[in-house]
């Protein structure tokens, strides 16, 4: 498989794997222990790798959300828990989900090796949320490391895609309305934005640019590593969704 074929093959399942813990019952329970509801734990836990910053900084790294909603969740959340502490707790929830779901899956060691090679090969410029989560320690156990690196790969594509959207001149609100029109209310918008054919065409270009940004990092993989990355991603996704 070519590097582009590998990154395209893992795109959708990695998106699912890396986000599966966000509102998992165990994550929600951990949030309650910290005094945070699920939504605030999401914002503070995911954005907390950036530190105790202003809401606008998190908005830049997240995109998509209504800035007023994000600011409310972030500011009220960090009144209860320091962002870095919330991030560490949130990421540990990710690890625990992987440890329970991935028992007995073959090829996880090879997955961690390949995923780590890709992650280490990324320059990181303009990829703020990815850079933040990449700096977090990787667990020593294989299952925990596998879901951790899947989470990092998810943030890698998400950060690259935000840069690509900016490059084609589409707002994140419009991009989100095109890709996930049923989720606008959850992201804090009462009315959908106007979307044109030009916006849709630009978003397609952004998808191609996203792949262009990621391809050099995936090019460090050998053929065997690329195949291992795809195979284990498929197996992990099946374990979580089957």
Buried (B, 14 or more C-beta within 10 A) or exposed (E): BEBBEBBBBBBEBBBBBBBBBBEBEEBBEBBEEBEBEBBBBBBBBBBBBBEEBEBEBBBBBBBBBBBEBBBBBBBBBBEEBEBBBBBBBBBBBBBBBBBEBBEEBEBBEBBBBBBBBBBEEBEBEEBBBBBBBBEBEBBEEBBBBBBBBBBBBBBBBBBBBBBBBBBBEBBBBBBBBBEEEEEBEEBBBEEBBEBEEEBEEBBEBBBEBBBEBBBEBBBBBEEEBBBBBBBBBBBBBEBBEE
